[in-house]
Amino acid sequence: MKKPLMLVLVLGMLFGGFWYSRQSARVPSEPVNGLPWQIEQLAGGYTRVFGLTPGRDSIQTAIKVLGDDYKLAIIVNDRQAPGLELFYSRFVAGVFRGKLILGTDIKADRMMALIEAATKFKYMENGSRKYQISKNDLDFVYQQIVTSLTFIPGVALDNENVVNRFGRPAETLKDSAGNLHLLYPEKGLDVVIIEKGKDILQYVMPGDFSKLKIPLTER
């Protein structure tokens, strides 16, 4: 009696597992949103990526969309003008982890006033100085418009997989350091493939694309 009973139990488990796997296969997987190549073209020449619209959304809006796990500071170095940055060190773009930096355009005199009013600063590993914004200036800062998004993925890119996902670029250029730039002006995107370092995806409003391209042509 024990052998037939055991056989029935085994067959039941096998059939049940087969049925469950068939049922599971029929359940459609949910689409993944927020991927780097999911760039939505909007009216008025805007785009939306990662739930944000460069050139239209404010720092305050970005925080509402992306969450509170951020750092907000003014970055100063010798290579470029001081910039206000909203930084997410553990950003997830669909299924890709990386870092996201949101930049703004603030007039030079107002930026200097923010730096002078900063409560303290510290040096970063690359030698840049990071200034902590005064509480008195936070209301002003939160209203500033996000003009650029820089995503630094945790995985390496190459020319082939970029073209497969984003399409063929309008133009490719190399900068003075030899890094390859795949340019997508209609998407406001510059994909930078860096030989020795982390690759970068830079997003701006398409109408501001010259800000990304002009530095590449000035030698």
Accessible surface in RSA format (square Angstrom, percent):
REM  Atomic radii and reference values for relative SASA: ProtOr
REM  Chains: A
REM  Algorithm: Lee & Richards
REM  Probe-radius: 1.40
REM  Slices: 20
REM RES _ NUM      All-atoms   Total-Side   Main-Chain    Non-polar    All polar
REM                ABS   REL    ABS   REL    ABS   REL    ABS   REL    ABS   REL
RES MET A   1   199.99 103.6 160.40 106.2  39.59  94.3 125.73 106.9  74.26  98.4
RES LYS A   2   181.49  88.5 175.05 107.4   6.44  15.3 120.15 108.1  61.34  65.3
RES LYS A   3   179.16  87.4 170.88 104.8   8.28  19.7 116.67 105.0  62.49  66.6
RES PRO A   4    80.28  58.5  74.87  68.2   5.41  19.7  79.47  65.6   0.81   5.0
RES LEU A   5   110.86  61.7 106.77  76.4   4.09  10.3 110.23  77.4   0.63   1.7
RES MET A   6   117.33  60.8 117.33  77.6   0.00   0.0  99.36  84.5  17.97  23.8
RES LEU A   7   106.36  59.2 103.08  73.7   3.28   8.2 105.92  74.4   0.44   1.2
RES VAL A   8    96.06  63.2  92.93  84.1   3.12   7.5  93.87  81.6   2.19   5.9
RES LEU A   9    96.89  54.0  93.28  66.7   3.61   9.1  95.63  67.2   1.26   3.4
RES VAL A  10    65.45  43.1  65.15  59.0   0.30   0.7  65.44  56.9   0.01   0.0
RES LEU A  11    99.75  55.6  96.76  69.2   2.99   7.5  97.04  68.2   2.71   7.3
RES GLY A  12    42.92  52.9   0.00   N/A  42.92  52.9  34.29  94.1   8.63  19.3
RES MET A  13   147.97  76.6 129.86  85.9  18.12  43.1 113.34  96.4  34.63  45.9
RES LEU A  14   118.31  65.9 109.40  78.3   8.91  22.4 112.92  79.3   5.39  14.5
RES PHE A  15   140.14  70.1 134.72  83.4   5.42  14.1 139.60  84.6   0.54   1.6
RES GLY A  16    33.58  41.4   0.00   N/A  33.58  41.4  30.28  83.1   3.30   7.4
RES GLY A  17    41.53  51.2   0.00   N/A  41.53  51.2  34.84  95.6   6.69  15.0
RES PHE A  18   117.32  58.7 110.13  68.2   7.19  18.7 115.27  69.9   2.05   5.9
RES TRP A  19   137.27  55.1 136.15  65.9   1.12   2.6 118.30  63.1  18.97  30.8
RES TYR A  20   151.45  70.7 151.45  86.2   0.00   0.0 106.16  79.8  45.29  55.8
RES SER A  21    59.78  50.5  51.02  68.1   8.76  20.2  45.61  97.1  14.16  19.8
RES ARG A  22   116.12  48.8 115.54  58.9   0.59   1.4  29.35  40.1  86.77  52.6
RES GLN A  23    55.76  31.2  54.40  39.8   1.36   3.2  14.93  31.8  40.83  31.0
RES SER A  24    52.03  44.0  36.46  48.7  15.57  35.9  36.02  76.7  16.01  22.4
RES ALA A  25    85.39  78.5  46.06  71.1  39.33  89.5  58.88  82.9  26.51  70.2
RES ARG A  26   153.03  64.3 125.52  64.0  27.51  65.5  61.01  83.4  92.02  55.8
RES VAL A  27   106.60  70.1  92.32  83.6  14.28  34.4  94.17  81.8  12.43  33.7
RES PRO A  28   115.20  84.0  95.37  86.9  19.83  72.1 106.25  87.7   8.95  55.6
RES SER A  29   106.06  89.6  78.05 104.2  28.01  64.5  52.62 112.0  53.44  74.9
RES GLU A  30   153.37  88.1 135.67 102.6  17.70  42.1  51.62  99.9 101.75  83.1
RES PRO A  31   115.07  83.9  92.41  84.2  22.66  82.4 103.51  85.5  11.55  71.8
RES VAL A  32    64.13  42.2  53.25  48.2  10.87  26.2  56.55  49.1   7.58  20.6
RES ASN A  33   114.37  78.9 101.04  97.6  13.33  32.1  31.58  76.0  82.79  80.0
RES GLY A  34    27.43  33.8   0.00   N/A  27.43  33.8  22.49  61.7   4.94  11.1
RES LEU A  35    18.56  10.3  18.31  13.1   0.25   0.6  18.31  12.9   0.25   0.7
RES PRO A  36     7.90   5.8   7.90   7.2   0.00   0.0   7.90   6.5   0.00   0.0
RES TRP A  37    57.79  23.2  44.14  21.4  13.65  32.0  31.54  16.8  26.25  42.6
RES GLN A  38    75.77  42.4  58.11  42.5  17.65  42.0  37.19  79.2  38.57  29.3
RES ILE A  39    23.61  13.4   1.24   0.9  22.37  53.9   1.76   1.3  21.85  59.3
RES GLU A  40    88.40  50.8  81.30  61.5   7.10  16.9  38.66  74.8  49.74  40.6
RES GLN A  41   107.10  59.9  82.43  60.2  24.67  58.7  56.51 120.3  50.59  38.4
RES LEU A  42    35.19  19.6  19.35  13.8  15.84  39.8  24.36  17.1  10.83  29.1
RES ALA A  43    94.38  86.8  67.97 104.9  26.41  60.1  80.72 113.7  13.66  36.2
RES GLY A  44    64.75  79.9   0.00   N/A  64.75  79.9  38.57 105.9  26.18  58.6
RES GLY A  45    44.33  54.7   0.00   N/A  44.33  54.7  36.72 100.8   7.61  17.0
RES TYR A  46    52.16  24.4  51.84  29.5   0.31   0.8  16.03  12.0  36.13  44.5
RES THR A  47     2.41   1.7   2.41   2.4   0.00   0.0   0.00   0.0   2.41   3.6
RES ARG A  48    80.40  33.8  78.89  40.2   1.51   3.6  21.12  28.9  59.28  35.9
RES VAL A  49     1.99   1.3   0.60   0.5   1.39   3.3   1.99   1.7   0.00   0.0
RES PHE A  50    15.42   7.7   0.85   0.5  14.58  37.9   7.46   4.5   7.97  22.8
RES GLY A  51    41.06  50.6   0.00   N/A  41.06  50.6  22.73  62.4  18.34  41.1
RES LEU A  52     0.96   0.5   0.94   0.7   0.02   0.1   0.96   0.7   0.00   0.0
RES THR A  53     1.53   1.1   1.05   1.1   0.47   1.1   0.30   0.4   1.22   1.9
RES PRO A  54     0.26   0.2   0.17   0.2   0.09   0.3   0.19   0.2   0.07   0.5
RES GLY A  55    24.12  29.7   0.00   N/A  24.12  29.7   6.08  16.7  18.04  40.4
RES ARG A  56   110.62  46.4  95.10  48.5  15.51  36.9  44.80  61.2  65.82  39.9
RES ASP A  57    24.55  17.2  22.76  22.7   1.79   4.2   2.10   4.9  22.45  22.4
RES SER A  58    15.76  13.3  14.56  19.4   1.20   2.8   9.28  19.8   6.47   9.1
RES ILE A  59     0.00   0.0   0.00   0.0   0.00   0.0   0.00   0.0   0.00   0.0
RES GLN A  60    73.13  40.9  73.00  53.4   0.13   0.3  10.05  21.4  63.08  47.8
RES THR A  61    49.43  35.2  49.08  49.8   0.34   0.8  24.44  32.8  24.98  37.8
RES ALA A  62     0.00   0.0   0.00   0.0   0.00   0.0   0.00   0.0   0.00   0.0
RES ILE A  63    21.63  12.3  20.01  14.9   1.62   3.9  20.01  14.4   1.62   4.4
RES LYS A  64   162.95  79.5 127.37  78.2  35.58  84.7  83.08  74.8  79.87  85.1
RES VAL A  65    73.71  48.5  41.20  37.3  32.51  78.3  47.10  40.9  26.61  72.2
RES LEU A  66    37.44  20.9   8.01   5.7  29.43  74.0  12.17   8.5  25.27  68.0
RES GLY A  67    28.30  34.9   0.00   N/A  28.30  34.9  27.94  76.7   0.36   0.8
RES ASP A  68   119.77  83.9  97.51  97.1  22.26  52.6  34.25  80.6  85.52  85.3
RES ASP A  69    80.88  56.7  70.13  69.8  10.75  25.4  38.94  91.6  41.94  41.8
RES TYR A  70    61.12  28.5  38.05  21.6  23.08  60.0  18.33  13.8  42.80  52.8
RES LYS A  71   119.91  58.5 114.67  70.4   5.24  12.5  71.57  64.4  48.34  51.5
RES LEU A  72    29.29  16.3   9.60   6.9  19.69  49.5   9.60   6.7  19.69  53.0
RES ALA A  73     8.86   8.1   8.57  13.2   0.28   0.6   8.57  12.1   0.28   0.8
RES ILE A  74     0.02   0.0   0.02   0.0   0.00   0.0   0.02   0.0   0.00   0.0
RES ILE A  75    22.96  13.1  20.07  15.0   2.89   7.0  20.07  14.5   2.89   7.9
RES VAL A  76    15.26  10.0  15.23  13.8   0.03   0.1  15.23  13.2   0.03   0.1
RES ASN A  77    22.25  15.3   9.07   8.8  13.18  31.7   6.31  15.2  15.94  15.4
RES ASP A  78   148.75 104.2 109.17 108.7  39.58  93.6  40.44  95.2 108.31 108.0
RES ARG A  79   166.64  70.0 128.74  65.6  37.90  90.2  77.08 105.3  89.56  54.3
RES GLN A  80   121.02  67.7 101.71  74.3  19.31  46.0  38.75  82.5  82.26  62.4
RES ALA A  81    81.95  75.3  59.39  91.6  22.56  51.3  65.85  92.7  16.10  42.6
RES PRO A  82    46.38  33.8  34.18  31.2  12.20  44.3  34.31  28.3  12.07  75.0
RES GLY A  83    19.94  24.6   0.00   N/A  19.94  24.6  18.99  52.1   0.95   2.1
RES LEU A  84     0.78   0.4   0.00   0.0   0.78   2.0   0.00   0.0   0.78   2.1
RES GLU A  85    43.92  25.2  43.14  32.6   0.79   1.9   5.41  10.5  38.51  31.4
RES LEU A  86     0.00   0.0   0.00   0.0   0.00   0.0   0.00   0.0   0.00   0.0
RES PHE A  87    53.17  26.6  52.29  32.4   0.88   2.3  52.29  31.7   0.88   2.5
RES TYR A  88     8.54   4.0   8.54   4.9   0.00   0.0   8.54   6.4   0.00   0.0
RES SER A  89    49.82  42.1  38.85  51.9  10.96  25.3  19.06  40.6  30.75  43.1
RES ARG A  90   179.46  75.3 153.07  78.0  26.39  62.8  69.78  95.4 109.68  66.5
RES PHE A  91    21.48  10.7  18.24  11.3   3.24   8.4  21.42  13.0   0.06   0.2
RES VAL A  92    68.44  45.0  49.81  45.1  18.63  44.9  49.81  43.3  18.63  50.5
RES ALA A  93     0.52   0.5   0.00   0.0   0.52   1.2   0.52   0.7   0.00   0.0
RES GLY A  94    24.09  29.7   0.00   N/A  24.09  29.7   3.69  10.1  20.40  45.7
RES VAL A  95    99.47  65.5  68.84  62.3  30.64  73.8  75.00  65.2  24.47  66.4
RES PHE A  96    54.84  27.4  52.30  32.4   2.54   6.6  54.84  33.2   0.00   0.0
RES ARG A  97   174.49  73.3 167.52  85.4   6.98  16.6  63.84  87.3 110.65  67.1
RES GLY A  98    11.27  13.9   0.00   N/A  11.27  13.9   9.03  24.8   2.24   5.0
RES LYS A  99    98.21  47.9  98.21  60.3   0.00   0.0  42.11  37.9  56.09  59.8
RES LEU A 100     0.00   0.0   0.00   0.0   0.00   0.0   0.00   0.0   0.00   0.0
RES ILE A 101    39.26  22.3  38.67  28.8   0.60   1.4  38.67  27.8   0.60   1.6
RES LEU A 102     0.00   0.0   0.00   0.0   0.00   0.0   0.00   0.0   0.00   0.0
RES GLY A 103    12.12  14.9   0.00   N/A  12.12  14.9  11.56  31.7   0.56   1.2
RES THR A 104    15.37  10.9   0.47   0.5  14.91  35.5   0.47   0.6  14.91  22.5
RES ASP A 105    89.19  62.5  62.59  62.3  26.61  62.9  34.06  80.2  55.14  55.0
RES ILE A 106    25.05  14.3   2.70   2.0  22.35  53.9   5.73   4.1  19.32  52.4
RES LYS A 107   169.42  82.7 157.18  96.4  12.23  29.1 107.42  96.7  61.99  66.0
RES ALA A 108    80.35  73.9  67.14 103.6  13.21  30.1  73.23 103.1   7.13  18.9
RES ASP A 109   109.29  76.6  93.87  93.4  15.42  36.5  50.18 118.1  59.11  59.0
RES ARG A 110    81.35  34.2  79.02  40.3   2.32   5.5  40.28  55.0  41.07  24.9
RES MET A 111     5.67   2.9   5.67   3.8   0.00   0.0   5.67   4.8   0.00   0.0
RES MET A 112    94.09  48.7  94.09  62.3   0.00   0.0  78.58  66.8  15.51  20.6
RES ALA A 113    43.37  39.9  36.36  56.1   7.01  15.9  38.92  54.8   4.45  11.8
RES LEU A 114     0.28   0.2   0.06   0.0   0.22   0.5   0.06   0.0   0.22   0.6
RES ILE A 115    22.95  13.1  18.00  13.4   4.95  11.9  18.00  13.0   4.95  13.4
RES GLU A 116   139.79  80.3 103.49  78.3  36.29  86.4  44.70  86.5  95.09  77.6
RES ALA A 117    49.96  45.9  29.39  45.4  20.57  46.8  40.28  56.7   9.69  25.7
RES ALA A 118    19.85  18.2   0.92   1.4  18.92  43.0   0.92   1.3  18.92  50.1
RES THR A 119    87.70  62.4  51.75  52.5  35.95  85.7  58.64  78.8  29.06  43.9
RES LYS A 120   135.38  66.0 125.07  76.7  10.32  24.6  77.51  69.8  57.87  61.6
RES PHE A 121    95.65  47.9  71.35  44.2  24.29  63.2  73.88  44.8  21.77  62.3
RES LYS A 122   123.52  60.3 119.30  73.2   4.23  10.1  72.18  65.0  51.35  54.7
RES TYR A 123   147.20  68.7 122.69  69.8  24.51  63.8  87.69  65.9  59.51  73.4
RES MET A 124    70.83  36.7  55.69  36.9  15.14  36.0  63.19  53.7   7.64  10.1
RES GLU A 125   191.12 109.7 147.22 111.4  43.90 104.5  70.17 135.7 120.95  98.8
RES ASN A 126    92.85  64.0  61.38  59.3  31.47  75.8  42.60 102.5  50.25  48.6
RES GLY A 127    47.64  58.8   0.00   N/A  47.64  58.8  32.42  89.0  15.23  34.1
RES SER A 128     1.00   0.8   0.59   0.8   0.40   0.9   0.20   0.4   0.80   1.1
RES ARG A 129    64.90  27.3  64.90  33.1   0.00   0.0   5.62   7.7  59.28  35.9
RES LYS A 130    42.40  20.7  39.65  24.3   2.75   6.6  20.06  18.1  22.35  23.8
RES TYR A 131    28.08  13.1  28.08  16.0   0.00   0.0  11.55   8.7  16.52  20.4
RES GLN A 132    86.94  48.6  83.47  61.0   3.47   8.3  29.29  62.4  57.65  43.7
RES ILE A 133    10.42   5.9   2.50   1.9   7.93  19.1   2.50   1.8   7.93  21.5
RES SER A 134    10.34   8.7  10.34  13.8   0.00   0.0   0.21   0.5  10.13  14.2
RES LYS A 135   177.43  86.6 162.01  99.4  15.43  36.7 104.18  93.8  73.26  78.0
RES ASN A 136   141.77  97.8 109.70 106.0  32.07  77.2  30.11  72.5 111.66 107.9
RES ASP A 137    18.57  13.0  18.09  18.0   0.48   1.1   0.48   1.1  18.09  18.0
RES LEU A 138    47.09  26.2  47.09  33.7   0.00   0.0  47.09  33.1   0.00   0.0
RES ASP A 139   114.96  80.5 112.07 111.5   2.89   6.8  35.87  84.4  79.09  78.9
RES PHE A 140    63.94  32.0  54.91  34.0   9.03  23.5  62.04  37.6   1.91   5.5
RES VAL A 141     0.00   0.0   0.00   0.0   0.00   0.0   0.00   0.0   0.00   0.0
RES TYR A 142    52.63  24.6  52.63  29.9   0.00   0.0  31.87  24.0  20.75  25.6
RES GLN A 143   104.57  58.5  92.51  67.6  12.06  28.7  41.35  88.0  63.23  48.0
RES GLN A 144    31.03  17.3  29.79  21.8   1.23   2.9   1.38   2.9  29.65  22.5
RES ILE A 145    69.14  39.3  64.38  48.0   4.76  11.5  64.38  46.4   4.76  12.9
RES VAL A 146     1.05   0.7   1.05   0.9   0.00   0.0   1.05   0.9   0.00   0.0
RES THR A 147    25.03  17.8  23.23  23.6   1.79   4.3  19.95  26.8   5.07   7.7
RES SER A 148    33.17  28.0  33.17  44.3   0.00   0.0  18.31  39.0  14.86  20.8
RES LEU A 149     0.17   0.1   0.04   0.0   0.12   0.3   0.04   0.0   0.12   0.3
RES THR A 150    27.23  19.4  27.23  27.6   0.00   0.0  11.19  15.0  16.04  24.2
RES PHE A 151     0.50   0.2   0.50   0.3   0.00   0.0   0.50   0.3   0.00   0.0
RES ILE A 152    33.58  19.1  31.95  23.8   1.63   3.9  31.95  23.0   1.63   4.4
RES PRO A 153     5.34   3.9   3.83   3.5   1.51   5.5   3.83   3.2   1.51   9.4
RES GLY A 154    48.60  59.9   0.00   N/A  48.60  59.9  23.81  65.3  24.79  55.5
RES VAL A 155    78.81  51.9  71.81  65.0   7.00  16.9  77.38  67.2   1.43   3.9
RES ALA A 156    91.20  83.9  62.75  96.8  28.46  64.7  67.07  94.5  24.13  63.9
RES LEU A 157    35.92  20.0  23.83  17.1  12.08  30.4  24.84  17.4  11.07  29.8
RES ASP A 158    71.00  49.7  69.88  69.6   1.11   2.6  33.95  79.9  37.04  36.9
RES ASN A 159    69.31  47.8  66.06  63.8   3.25   7.8  25.66  61.8  43.65  42.2
RES GLU A 160   128.24  73.6 120.06  90.8   8.18  19.5  44.63  86.3  83.61  68.3
RES ASN A 161    56.66  39.1  55.69  53.8   0.97   2.3  33.52  80.7  23.14  22.4
RES VAL A 162     2.29   1.5   0.69   0.6   1.59   3.8   2.29   2.0   0.00   0.0
RES VAL A 163    31.87  21.0  28.03  25.4   3.84   9.3  28.03  24.4   3.84  10.4
RES ASN A 164   110.20  76.0  75.76  73.2  34.44  82.9  24.26  58.4  85.94  83.1
RES ARG A 165   143.61  60.3 123.46  62.9  20.15  48.0  15.21  20.8 128.40  77.8
RES PHE A 166    11.93   6.0   6.58   4.1   5.36  13.9   8.37   5.1   3.56  10.2
RES GLY A 167    31.51  38.9   0.00   N/A  31.51  38.9  29.88  82.0   1.62   3.6
RES ARG A 168   195.27  82.0 168.41  85.8  26.86  64.0  64.07  87.6 131.20  79.5
RES PRO A 169    21.63  15.8   8.26   7.5  13.37  48.6   8.26   6.8  13.37  83.1
RES ALA A 170    74.50  68.5  29.60  45.7  44.90 102.1  42.06  59.2  32.44  85.9
RES GLU A 171    65.30  37.5  57.50  43.5   7.79  18.6  30.89  59.7  34.41  28.1
RES THR A 172    66.68  47.4  48.07  48.7  18.61  44.4  16.54  22.2  50.14  75.8
RES LEU A 173    42.91  23.9  38.55  27.6   4.36  11.0  42.91  30.1   0.00   0.0
RES LYS A 174   123.19  60.1 116.49  71.5   6.70  16.0  61.39  55.3  61.80  65.8
RES ASP A 175    29.34  20.6  23.70  23.6   5.64  13.3  12.62  29.7  16.72  16.7
RES SER A 176   107.31  90.7  68.76  91.8  38.55  88.8  40.65  86.6  66.65  93.4
RES ALA A 177    81.84  75.2  42.87  66.2  38.97  88.7  54.62  76.9  27.22  72.1
RES GLY A 178    33.71  41.6   0.00   N/A  33.71  41.6  26.29  72.1   7.41  16.6
RES ASN A 179    23.39  16.1  23.32  22.5   0.07   0.2   0.07   0.2  23.32  22.5
RES LEU A 180    39.40  21.9  38.65  27.7   0.75   1.9  38.65  27.1   0.75   2.0
RES HIS A 181    10.78   5.9  10.78   7.5   0.00   0.0  10.78  11.1   0.00   0.0
RES LEU A 182     0.12   0.1   0.12   0.1   0.00   0.0   0.12   0.1   0.00   0.0
RES LEU A 183     1.21   0.7   1.21   0.9   0.00   0.0   1.21   0.9   0.00   0.0
RES TYR A 184     1.26   0.6   1.24   0.7   0.02   0.1   1.26   0.9   0.00   0.0
RES PRO A 185    49.84  36.3  47.51  43.3   2.34   8.5  47.67  39.4   2.18  13.5
RES GLU A 186    94.04  54.0  81.84  61.9  12.20  29.0  66.91 129.4  27.13  22.2
RES LYS A 187    43.96  21.4  43.50  26.7   0.46   1.1  27.29  24.6  16.67  17.8
RES GLY A 188     0.00   0.0   0.00   N/A   0.00   0.0   0.00   0.0   0.00   0.0
RES LEU A 189     0.00   0.0   0.00   0.0   0.00   0.0   0.00   0.0   0.00   0.0
RES ASP A 190     0.94   0.7   0.94   0.9   0.00   0.0   0.00   0.0   0.94   0.9
RES VAL A 191     0.00   0.0   0.00   0.0   0.00   0.0   0.00   0.0   0.00   0.0
RES VAL A 192     6.41   4.2   6.41   5.8   0.00   0.0   6.41   5.6   0.00   0.0
RES ILE A 193    20.35  11.6  19.24  14.3   1.11   2.7  19.24  13.9   1.11   3.0
RES ILE A 194    35.80  20.4  27.94  20.8   7.86  18.9  27.94  20.1   7.86  21.3
RES GLU A 195   145.73  83.7 116.26  88.0  29.47  70.2  43.58  84.3 102.15  83.4
RES LYS A 196   197.62  96.4 165.32 101.4  32.30  76.9 115.33 103.8  82.28  87.6
RES GLY A 197    54.89  67.7   0.00   N/A  54.89  67.7  31.26  85.8  23.63  52.9
RES LYS A 198   130.12  63.5 121.40  74.5   8.72  20.8  86.16  77.6  43.96  46.8
RES ASP A 199     7.33   5.1   4.65   4.6   2.68   6.3   0.00   0.0   7.33   7.3
RES ILE A 200    43.88  25.0  43.88  32.7   0.00   0.0  43.88  31.6   0.00   0.0
RES LEU A 201     3.46   1.9   3.46   2.5   0.00   0.0   3.46   2.4   0.00   0.0
RES GLN A 202    46.22  25.8  46.22  33.8   0.00   0.0   3.70   7.9  42.52  32.2
RES TYR A 203     2.59   1.2   2.51   1.4   0.08   0.2   2.51   1.9   0.08   0.1
RES VAL A 204     6.20   4.1   5.96   5.4   0.24   0.6   5.96   5.2   0.24   0.7
RES MET A 205    39.26  20.3  39.26  26.0   0.00   0.0  27.87  23.7  11.39  15.1
RES PRO A 206    29.14  21.2  18.49  16.9  10.65  38.7  19.08  15.8  10.06  62.5
RES GLY A 207    65.40  80.6   0.00   N/A  65.40  80.6  35.65  97.8  29.74  66.6
RES ASP A 208    37.70  26.4  36.24  36.1   1.46   3.4   2.69   6.3  35.01  34.9
RES PHE A 209    14.04   7.0  13.84   8.6   0.20   0.5  13.84   8.4   0.20   0.6
RES SER A 210    60.06  50.8  52.15  69.6   7.91  18.2  33.96  72.3  26.10  36.6
RES LYS A 211   114.33  55.8  96.15  59.0  18.18  43.3  84.10  75.7  30.22  32.2
RES LEU A 212    25.96  14.5  18.23  13.0   7.73  19.4  20.77  14.6   5.19  14.0
RES LYS A 213    68.45  33.4  68.45  42.0   0.00   0.0  29.58  26.6  38.87  41.4
RES ILE A 214    85.67  48.8  85.18  63.5   0.49   1.2  85.67  61.7   0.00   0.0
RES PRO A 215    81.06  59.1  63.01  57.4  18.05  65.6  65.51  54.1  15.55  96.7
RES LEU A 216    14.98   8.3  11.14   8.0   3.84   9.6  11.98   8.4   3.00   8.1
RES THR A 217    77.39  55.0  48.05  48.7  29.35  69.9  41.61  55.9  35.79  54.1
RES GLU A 218   121.56  69.8  99.34  75.2  22.22  52.9  43.43  84.0  78.12  63.8
RES ARG A 219   191.20  80.3 111.15  56.7  80.05 190.6  92.34 126.2  98.86  59.9
END  Absolute sums over single chains surface
CHAIN  1 A    13902.6      11158.5       2744.2       8155.5       5747.1
END  Absolute sums over all chains
TOTAL         13902.6      11158.5       2744.2       8155.5       5747.1
